Amino acid sequence: MSAIRSSPSSPPTPSSPSTPSPPSTSSVPSSSSSASAAAEPRVGVVVITRNRRERLLGTLDRLAALPERPPVAVVDNGSTDGTARAVRDRHPQVRLLTPRRNLGAVGRNVGAAALHTPYVAFADDDSWWEPGALDRAAALFDGHPRLGLIAAAVRVGREGRPDPLNEVLAASPLGRASDLPGPSVLGFLACAAVVRREAFLGAGGFDRVLHFGGEEELLALELATRGWGLAHCPQVIAWHDPDPGPRAGRSARMLRNELLTAWMRRPLPRAASRTWSLLRACPRDPEARDALAGAVRRLPAAVSRRRVVPPWVEHGVRILEGGRSQRERRTAHSPQERRTANDEPDAGRPPESAAPCPSPAAPPPEPPPLNPSPHPHPHPHLNPSPPAGGAADERPSRTSIAALHTLRATSTEAGGELP
């Protein structure tokens, strides 16, 4: 994967040559060409899997029955349970990609590159798309040229109960841009996301440093930095039927990637604050210790990719973090809720691969006030001016420098190569 380019010093416009440009409105299919275009699927589906053959086959059965008849690419992340042969036998029409090792979330990049549809929907081996959802997604992309990612609504289990994340995304405090079809977000579930292929590949896709677990946050920040819009569109529906019970090591991976993302994209004081919070938790929390150990091994690769997001993106992240902090303070007043939050590291986090930070929070009574900028702004619903003290955030503090040196030293002792 090519290195991600530096963030521009000023907000990019959709036509900026330094960013992948969304197509102009003239590229939207006209009514005269719609009939011929309808014969070709507009949305392909990428499924990543590893050693879950039967779950995958059930997902492929559902995708094959969709009225849209989407092309499907399966990326087998090094399965040893006969997954590849089973897919070839039961679904010979599927594009099967076998990298022979576990690429993690990067497998989605491989699948998206192999497809040729303008839009790509992601699925895991335990998730699928509702009939008609992909057609609705294509229509939204066609009608909103700046839209880079759709965060779909999710129904959980065979009974299809609404995922609590749906309400969180719908109530995003980031407001709604006039050129997007739904509330702006900076968090999503990968298995319930549809992307504009051009935007996704232009942003580098999912980053190999993070591998898997909370990998969505970094992609969201990169798309927003490049001027693409991310919106929650509840009319696009994905189904998710995860296995019951926690996944071993998942909480530690989420915490690890939250910290690495901070060092890759957030101002130094914010990254240092995250580091200090995780260090403080280590004596009492084995998940925090595992997360820190994993982070220091990947730190050299993460720092080499460091590109601080521009002020208007950072401001949006802080709006979301402010709402989350308010919820955490309210939770602290309840001993039972406080115990649950400590005993269950995933409590309060969006389920199954949702970006742990920023996670959209309950909104204020009104959307954030507009603060017009003298230059075109890709997110007019956000205040493009940095928050109070924003200029100081770009200057490394003694605390942030010390934290970076500590992590680098620990990483050197641990051997800074990815596992």
N, C-alpha and C positions, 0 to 999 in steps of 0.2 A: 504494500500500500504506500502510495506516495506521501511524503510529509505534508502536514496541513500547513497552509500558508498563513502568514501573519495576519492578524486582524487589522483592518484599515484604521487609520487615525481618525477618520470621520465616518459617520453612518453611511453605508453604501445605499445607493438607490438600485431598484431592480434592474436598471439598464447599465449599471456600473461595469466596465470591462474587467475589473479586478475580481468580480464574483460571478458565479454561474447565473446567468440572466434568465429569469422566468420568461416564457414566451409572451410576446405581445398579444393583445386581445385579437389581433387579426389571425393569430394561429389557431384560435378556437374553431372547431369544425363548423362550417355553415350548414344550413338546413339542406342545401342541395347535395352536400357530400356526406351527410349523416347516414343515409341509407347504406352506402358502400362501406363506410367506416364501421357500421354496426356489425358487419360480418366478421370483423377482426376483433378479438378480445382486447380491451383497453387496459385491463389489470391482470398481471400475472401474480402468482403466489409462490413465496419462498418458504420452505419448511426446513428447520434444522432439527436434527435428532441425534440421539446417541443411546444405543442399547435399550430401546423401548419399542421393539418391533411391533407388538400387537397394538399398542396405542397409536403408533404411526399409521398402521394399515387402516385402522378405524377412521382416522383423520382424512386419509387419502380417499376412502370411500365417500365421505361426506363432500369433499371438494369435487370429486368426479361427478357428483349428482347436482352440482350447482347449475342453475339455468344459464349463467354466464359462460360456462365451459372455459374457465381460465387455464392457461398453460401453467403447469406446476413444476417447480424445481425443488428437489429434495437434496439437501446437503447432509451426508452421513458423516458425522464427526467421529470417525474411527470406531464404529460399532463392532462388537465381536460376537453378536448374537444372531447373525444371519440376516440382518436388516436389509442389506443391499440385494441379496438374492430374492428375498420375499417381495421387495418392491418390484424388481424386474419381472417376477412371475405374475404378480397380481395386478400391477399397474404399469404395463410396458410403455404407456404413453407419457409417463412422467420422465422429466429430465433428471437423471440421477447423477449426482456429483459426489465422488468419494476421495477426499483429500488424504485419507489414510492416517489422519491424526485429528486430535480434538482442537479445532480452531475456535471453539467457543462462539461468541456472538459474531465474530468475523466471518463465520460461515454464511451469514446473511449477505455479506458483501459479495461473496463468491456467487451465490445464487442470483442476486440482483444483476450482477454483471453478465450472467449467462442468459438472462431473459432479454427480450427486445420490446416488451410492452412499455408504453410511456409511464405507467404507474405500477407500483409493486406493493402487494399486501404481504405482511409477514404472519406466519403461524408457527406455533410450536407443535410437537407431536400430540399434544393434548388440547389443541384449540382448532377452531375452524370458523368459517364465515357464514353468516345467515344468507339464505337465498335472496338475491337482489341487492345485497349490501355493496358488492363490488361495482355494480352498475351505478348505484347512487354515488359512490366515491368518485368514479370517473367523471360523472356530471359535475360534481363539486369542483374537481380540479380543472375541468374544461372552462368552467365559468368564473374561476378565481385564479388568474395567472400567477399571483404571488404566493399562493398556497403551496407549501412544501411538504407538509405532513398533516394527516388527519389522525387525531386520537379518537378512536371509536368508542362507543358504549359497549359494555361487557356484560354478558349474562353468564352466570356461573352454575356449573353442574348440569345434569341432565334435565332438571326441572326449570332451569333458566332464570334463577333469581337474580335481580339486579346487583351488580358489584357495587359496594359502597364508594368505590373510586368514581363512579359515574357522577354522583352528586358533588364530589370534591372538584372534579374538572368543570362541571357546569357552573359552579360558583366561583370560578377563578377570579381573583381580585385584579387581574391584569386587564380586565375590560374586553371590549370587542372592537377590533379595527374595522373601519368601513369597507375595506376590500377583502375581508375574510368571512367565511360562512358560519362562524361560531366563536365562542369565547377563546381568547388567546391563552395558550398554556406553555409551560416549559417543562412539563413532565408527561409521561405516557407509558403505557404497557407495550413492549415491543410486539407481543403476540396479538395486539389489537391496534396495530398502526398500519396505515397505508401511506406510502411516500411517492412523491414525484421522483422518478428514477434519476433524472438529471440532477436534481437538488441533492439527493442522497449520495450518489457517487461523487458529485462535485465536492461535497463536504468531507469525503473520505470514508463515509459509512461509519460503522462501529469500530472503535479503536482496539488494536491488538493488545495494548498494555493492560486494559481492564479485563480482557478475556470474557468474563461472564458475571452477571450479578450487578444490577444497578447501572448497566452500561448506557441506558437511555439518556441520562442527564447530560453527558458530554456531547452526544449527538444533538440534543436539543439546543444546547448553547452554541454549537458550531453552526447549525442552520440559522438560528436567530442572528448570529454575528454576520452572516452572509446576506442578510436581508430577507430570508424566506419566512413566511408565516406558518405558525403551528396552531391549529385550532381543534377544539373538541366539537365533533359533529355527531350528536346522538342518533341521527337517522341512519348512520353506518354502524352495524352491529356485528360484534364478534362473540363467539361462544367459547368458554374456557371451562374445562373439566379436569382440574388438577387432582393428583392423588392426595388423599387425606394425610394430615400430619406434616410436621416440619421437614425440610430438606437439610440433610447434614451439611454443615459448613456454610449454608447460605447466608446467615446473618453476618458472619465474619467477612464474607466476600462483599456484601453490601457495604459494610463499614469501611472496608479496605478501599473500595472503589470510590466511595464518597470522599475519602481523604485524598486519593490520587487525583480525582477530578479537581479538587480544590487547588492542588499544587500545579495542575496543568492549565487552569483557566481563571482562577480567582486572584484578586490582589493579594500581595504577600501577607498583610495583617489578617485577612480572612483565612488563608491557608494555615498560618501559624495558630490561629484560634482553634481551628479544627484539630490540628495536631495536638495542642495542649489538652483539649477536651478528651481526645482518645487516650493520651498518656495518663490522665487523671483516672480514667476508668479502668486501666489495666490491672491494678492490684486486686480489684474485686470482681473483674469480669473476664473470664477466659476467652469469650468471643472477641473482646477488645484486644487482648494480647495476640490472638491469632491474626486479627485484622492488621495490627501494627507490624507484626513480623512479615506478613505478606506485602504490606505497603513498602517497607524498606527494601525488599528485594527488587521491587519494580521501580523504585524512586529514580534511579539514573535515567531509565527510559522515559519516565513521565516528565522529568525536568527538561529533557532534551526536546520535548514537544510543547513546552510551556509557551502559551500565547494568551495573554490576559484579554478577557472579553472587553469590548468597548463599554463606555459608561452607561449607555441606555440599556444594554443587556444586564450589566451588573445591577442596575437600579431595579429592574424587574425581578431579579433573583432575590434582592433584599426585601422587596414587597412580599414575596412568598415566604421568606424566612421569618419576617415579622409576624405574619399570621400563624406560622407554626410555633413560634416562641410563645405567643399568647395562649395557644392550646396547651402547650406543655406546662405553662404556669398554672392554668386552671386545673390540669390533671394533678399537679403536685399537692393540691389541697385535699385530695381524697386518698386516705391510706390504702384502700383496696386498689384504686387505679394506679397509685404509685407502686404498689407491689407488683401488679401485673406488668407495668412498664419495665420494671427491673428484671422480672423473671422471664419475660418473653421479649427478646431483643427486637422482634419484628412488630411488637405492638405499636399501633399508630402509623405503620408504614403501609403504603399501597401494596397489595398482594402481588406475588409472582412477577418479578422483574420490573416493577414500576420504579422509575427513577427516585431514589430516596431523598434527593435534594437537587433542585428545588421541588418540593411537592406542593401542588396548588393548595391554598388554604381557604378557609371560609372568608367570604368577601366582606368589605366594609359596606355600610348602607348604600353608598354611591361609588361608582368607578373612580379611580384616581383622576384628579383634575388634569386637563390638558395644559401643557406649557408649550406653546408653539415655538418651533425652532426656526432660525433663519435659513436652514438648509433642508432639503427634502429628507424626511425621516421615515425609515421603513416600518416603524412601530408608532404611529401617531397617538395611540392610546397610552403610551408610556411617556413619562417625563424624561426628555433626553438629557437633562442636566443631571450630573452626579449628585447623590445625596450629600447632606452636610458632612464635611470632612472628606469628601470623595477625592479631592486633590491630594490630601495627605496619604490616602491609601496607595497611591502609586509610588510613594517613597518607602523603602524597606525600613521597618523599625528594628530596634535592637532585639526585641523579642522574636520577630520573624526571622532575622538573620541567624539568631542562636538556634531556633527550631530547625532551620534548614541545615545548619552545620551538624546538629545532633543527628538528624535523620541520615545525612550523607555519611557520617562516621559509622553509624549503625549499619547502614547499607553496605559499606565497604567491608566491615567485619563479617557480614552475612554472605558476601559475594553477590554483587548486584546483577545477577542474571535472572531472567524470567524462568520460572519453573516449567 
